[in-house]
Amino acid sequence: MKINDAQFVISAVEKKQYPDNGLPEIALAGRSNVGKSSLINTMTNRKKLARTSSQPGKTQTLNFYNINDQLHFVDFPGYGFAKVSKSLRKQWGKMIESYLMNQEPLRMVILVVDLRHPPSKDDQLMYDWLKHYDIPCCIVATKADKITKSKLDAHKNQVKKTLNAKPNDPIILFSSETKMGKSDLWSIIDNIIK
């Protein structure tokens, strides 16, 4: 997809705030500091569309981004961050669950994991939850540039095994630094929003 326009639309916490233009939606889920904002910026060729932060837990709402008037990226709050209160984490969980269960324009969830480490318990729970509700999923393993080429396959297999990933769920190795995986991910998105 050639990006002509990419804009932040709204930070929403409930359905009545979601954009109501019927555009297909691609949601991004992953733990704090896994690189979701960098992924959005890389995919849209924008340096600061999604704000990146060295401080985990910054995203506390569902952030909607309009891409070319063809789709929305929906960035979820990062999970698994210890400094956030239990009650706030519970609120986030309800907000995300409500979105996933009721959002008709949702076409796919991109589960973002860090290729350098085995997926966390939270990653596994999120993946199992998506599978349970039959929500299409693409696994994107970020920070691939930090792994030597000879070890990429081993790390990819570790992601697959730890998540018990289904054969029809693609796993894309991604790097915001080198743009590795960008065109592969766009072709998956293009196919699913048609």
Secondary structure, DSSP 8 states (H G I E B T S, - for coil): ---S-EEEEEEESSGGGS--S---EEEEEEBTTSSHHHHHHHHHT-SSSS---SSTT---SEEEEEETTTEEEEE---B--TTS-HHHHHHHHHHHHHHHHH-TTEEEEEEEEETTS---HHHHHHHHHHHHTT--EEEEEE-GGGS-GGGHHHHHHHHHHHHT--TTS-EEE--TTT-TTHHHHHHHHHHHH-
